[in-house]
Amino acid sequence: MKKDTISIINKKAKFNYFIEDEYTAGIVLTGSEIKSIRKRNVSISESFCEFNDNTELFITKMYIKEYENSSYNRNSLSQRKLLLNKRELKKLKKKVADVGLTIIPLKLFINDSGLAKIKIALVKGKKLYDKRQSLKEKEIKRDLQKSRKK
C-alpha cells in the first residue's frame, strides 16, 4: 500500500530563473515542524538559501505554520540548516561567490524513510525578455495541443 506522497513545489522557480544544477538536501527541523510539513502547512515560494561564516548552508524565509497541538513552537520564518556533503557545499559556495548565481528551493518532499528533504537548485535570474519568451513558448505548446485534440 502506497503512502500519501507530500510534495510542495515552487512554481515560480522555472519561470523566474535558469536552472544550472540541482541537489537534494536534508533539513534540520525542530519540535513539531515535521507535523506541519505533513499537513502541507508550508510555503517555499519566497525562500532562498545562503551561506553563513562557517560554510554552512541555511534556507531563509521558508514559512512553516505553527502546529496547533504543540506546546513548543518556533518562529515560522526562522533559518533552517540544510544538510549536504562537504564537497557539494564547497562547490556551491565557490559558484555562488565567483559566478554570481543564487540557490533557491524547487521542491520540499517527504522521502520513503519519513524524512523531510528539499530539492535545491543553483540558478541564474531571467531578464524580462527571457520571461516573455518563456510565456510565448508555453502559449505555442498549448495551441499545438489544442489543434492535435481536434
Disulfide bonds with the S-S distance in Angstrom:
none
